[in-house]
Amino acid sequence: MYRMAAIKLEKESIKSNCKMDDKYDLIIIGSGISGLTTALLWQKTHPHEKILIIEKEPYPGGYVTSFERDGFVFETTQLFPDVIDIMKYMEIDLPLKQYKNDFMRRFIVEGETVREYHLPAGAENLKKALQKEFPEDADKIAGLFDYSVDLFKQVRSLKANSNFADKLKIPFSAPKVVKNLNMTYSELLDMFKIDNPSLRELMETFTSFAGVPPGKASSILTTGAMLSSISRCFRPLGYFDGFPAAMASNFQKRGGELLLNTEIKEIVIEEGAATAVKIGNETVKAARIITTIDPMVAMHKLVGDENLPKKYLNKLDGIIMSSSSFNVSLGLDNRIDMSKLDMDYPYIVLSTELGTTDRLFDAFLKGENGFSEKCFHLGVICPSLTTGGKNTITIRAVPFAPADWLELRKEDPKKYKAEKDKWADFFIGVVEKYIIPDLRKHIEVIDTASPASYARYSGSPTGSLYDMASLVTQFGPKRLSMKTPIKNLYQPKFSHGIYGTMSGAVQVVDLLMDRKFNGGDSLFHPR
């Protein structure tokens, strides 16, 4: 086990090094994984150009971070999907732990019955495990998995920002993609007659990674998320903030400039082109600007509706942003032996029966929270089994609506805290009942994050965890284009998560280089 002698968060070593030149070749707004990946890829292909990343928070990393409370270190991220090739290309040397056995421990609560499953890593392993668990559905499972693997293979053949010639080829090179473009994951399961409720519950787990129910989630995106996660999954041996810190450090060592703790007031538009950003009283010019922040903030606030065509504004206003979350981080005493509780997984998922994510998402769309003793969906992880140090547990509830959280935090801090404490106690109780007996007896520190916490930290007005919601109606060509209506302004929004945001960075760099970097491919395949 990898242990650190003392608490040291790598993000704390990253400081601003901005020279505030008059003009940069590229300005990137936001230092999350998307912004950092874009910067490193551009540096690699344009080593002599000046790049500036501007970040409103004191540290880089966005949602991929770690934080300390009273001697306990907590994390916000669960795992790395298979992005090892991109990391190697960017020369990011980070000690990783690979999960080679079970990928997920899954609990499903139905009345007084609790079913537990262990899902192995690897598509073939998972297929065989499910066939063993559900022998009467073995042929259906084989058909679904073989189809899914081939579908994802065809996705890899697609071109990002496809031109007319590319589109003509798609029906022949990727017929499964064409068939699935408007298909939900629920419809994909129906196609293979996956009607056993227990089997269906397990397969639908993968749509919940983005807080979207199977009847609204894209079949292509869910399949990609499942296969990219189970094929090879990792986490840092140290704390998760070490990943963006390593990226930021490399960026600065190669001459890149980082400006932390700084908010942009405006993206300057002149004659339909983005020419600069305003920071306080300063105006910093740029040949190109890439925004990786919440598109509602970037477009409505920084660009301004007056600079956007009506057609684009209509599409922007029709976008549904993803849900937020309620997080409970627990610091536990040393009397509890986490190694004996079977907690060392990238994901432990605990939920009520089939239909739970539909009910929770419907409540989210109404601005309500649908969580109750009979309806819940939680992710539970134990980072300290890898990082060492004091025992920690993270409980994540998704989807959680912003509801009144933002106003409550601002107008009535006392009531806001009471509401947070109430929900934290509820979720602790659920985990104690089904996974960790006597959990409350071992708690030394509780740190909670509501949708208002996520909104404050990320700048997203809705505290959205996954940017634009991963709905089938907002997938592929139906998402906001990387090319905005503003010349020289780009917005990579391919997908969410580490895999999706790094792939989006690949695509935007390739777009700016007229396909000379990645050959127009949608996934990483540098030329």
Rosetta blueprint (number, residue, H / E / L):
1 M L
2 Y L
3 R L
4 M L
5 A L
6 A L
7 I L
8 K L
9 L L
10 E H
11 K H
12 E H
13 S H
14 I L
15 K L
16 S L
17 N L
18 C L
19 K L
20 M L
21 D L
22 D L
23 K E
24 Y E
25 D E
26 L E
27 I E
28 I E
29 I E
30 G L
31 S L
32 G E
33 I H
34 S H
35 G H
36 L H
37 T H
38 T H
39 A H
40 L H
41 L H
42 W H
43 Q H
44 K H
45 T H
46 H L
47 P L
48 H L
49 E L
50 K L
51 I E
52 L E
53 I E
54 I E
55 E L
56 K L
57 E L
58 P L
59 Y L
60 P L
61 G E
62 G L
63 Y L
64 V L
65 T L
66 S E
67 F E
68 E E
69 R E
70 D L
71 G L
72 F E
73 V E
74 F E
75 E E
76 T L
77 T L
78 Q L
79 L L
80 F E
81 P L
82 D L
83 V L
84 I H
85 D H
86 I H
87 M H
88 K H
89 Y H
90 M L
91 E L
92 I L
93 D L
94 L L
95 P L
96 L E
97 K E
98 Q E
99 Y E
100 K L
101 N L
102 D E
103 F E
104 M E
105 R E
106 R E
107 F E
108 I E
109 V E
110 E E
111 G L
112 E L
113 T E
114 V E
115 R E
116 E E
117 Y E
118 H E
119 L E
120 P E
121 A L
122 G L
123 A H
124 E H
125 N H
126 L H
127 K H
128 K H
129 A H
130 L H
131 Q H
132 K H
133 E H
134 F L
135 P H
136 E H
137 D H
138 A H
139 D H
140 K H
141 I H
142 A H
143 G H
144 L H
145 F H
146 D H
147 Y H
148 S H
149 V H
150 D H
151 L H
152 F H
153 K H
154 Q H
155 V H
156 R H
157 S L
158 L L
159 K E
160 A L
161 N L
162 S L
163 N L
164 F H
165 A H
166 D H
167 K H
168 L H
169 K H
170 I H
171 P H
172 F H
173 S H
174 A L
175 P H
176 K H
177 V H
178 V H
179 K H
180 N H
181 L L
182 N L
183 M L
184 T E
185 Y H
186 S H
187 E H
188 L H
189 L H
190 D H
191 M H
192 F L
193 K L
194 I L
195 D L
196 N L
197 P H
198 S H
199 L H
200 R H
201 E H
202 L H
203 M H
204 E H
205 T H
206 F H
207 T H
208 S H
209 F H
210 A H
211 G L
212 V L
213 P L
214 P L
215 G L
216 K L
217 A E
218 S E
219 S H
220 I H
221 L H
222 T H
223 T H
224 G H
225 A H
226 M H
227 L H
228 S H
229 S H
230 I H
231 S H
232 R L
233 C E
234 F E
235 R E
236 P E
237 L L
238 G L
239 Y L
240 F L
241 D L
242 G H
243 F H
244 P H
245 A H
246 A H
247 M H
248 A H
249 S H
250 N H
251 F H
252 Q H
253 K H
254 R L
255 G L
256 G L
257 E E
258 L E
259 L E
260 L L
261 N L
262 T L
263 E L
264 I L
265 K L
266 E E
267 I E
268 V E
269 I E
270 E E
271 E L
272 G L
273 A E
274 A E
275 T E
276 A E
277 V E
278 K E
279 I E
280 G L
281 N L
282 E E
283 T E
284 V E
285 K E
286 A E
287 A E
288 R E
289 I E
290 I E
291 T E
292 T L
293 I L
294 D L
295 P H
296 M H
297 V H
298 A H
299 M H
300 H H
301 K H
302 L H
303 V H
304 G H
305 D H
306 E H
307 N H
308 L L
309 P L
310 K H
311 K H
312 Y H
313 L H
314 N H
315 K H
316 L H
317 D H
318 G L
319 I L
320 I L
321 M E
322 S L
323 S L
324 S E
325 S E
326 F E
327 N E
328 V E
329 S E
330 L E
331 G E
332 L E
333 D L
334 N L
335 R L
336 I L
337 D L
338 M H
339 S H
340 K H
341 L L
342 D L
343 M L
344 D L
345 Y L
346 P L
347 Y E
348 I E
349 V E
350 L E
351 S E
352 T E
353 E L
354 L L
355 G L
356 T H
357 T H
358 D H
359 R H
360 L H
361 F H
362 D H
363 A H
364 F H
365 L H
366 K L
367 G L
368 E L
369 N L
370 G L
371 F L
372 S E
373 E L
374 K L
375 C E
376 F L
377 H E
378 L E
379 G E
380 V E
381 I E
382 C L
383 P L
384 S H
385 L H
386 T H
387 T H
388 G L
389 G L
390 K L
391 N E
392 T E
393 I E
394 T E
395 I E
396 R E
397 A E
398 V E
399 P E
400 F E
401 A L
402 P L
403 A L
404 D L
405 W H
406 L H
407 E H
408 L H
409 R H
410 K H
411 E H
412 D L
413 P H
414 K H
415 K H
416 Y H
417 K H
418 A H
419 E H
420 K H
421 D H
422 K H
423 W H
424 A H
425 D H
426 F H
427 F H
428 I H
429 G H
430 V H
431 V H
432 E H
433 K H
434 Y H
435 I L
436 I L
437 P L
438 D L
439 L H
440 R H
441 K H
442 H H
443 I E
444 E E
445 V E
446 I E
447 D E
448 T E
449 A E
450 S L
451 P H
452 A H
453 S H
454 Y H
455 A H
456 R H
457 Y H
458 S H
459 G L
460 S L
461 P L
462 T L
463 G L
464 S L
465 L L
466 Y L
467 D L
468 M E
469 A L
470 S L
471 L E
472 V H
473 T H
474 Q H
475 F L
476 G H
477 P H
478 K H
479 R L
480 L L
481 S L
482 M L
483 K E
484 T L
485 P L
486 I L
487 K E
488 N L
489 L E
490 Y E
491 Q L
492 P L
493 K L
494 F L
495 S L
496 H L
497 G H
498 I H
499 Y H
500 G H
501 T H
502 M H
503 S H
504 G H
505 A H
506 V H
507 Q H
508 V H
509 V H
510 D H
511 L H
512 L H
513 M L
514 D L
515 R L
516 K L
517 F L
518 N L
519 G L
520 G L
521 D E
522 S L
523 L L
524 F L
525 H L
526 P L
527 R L
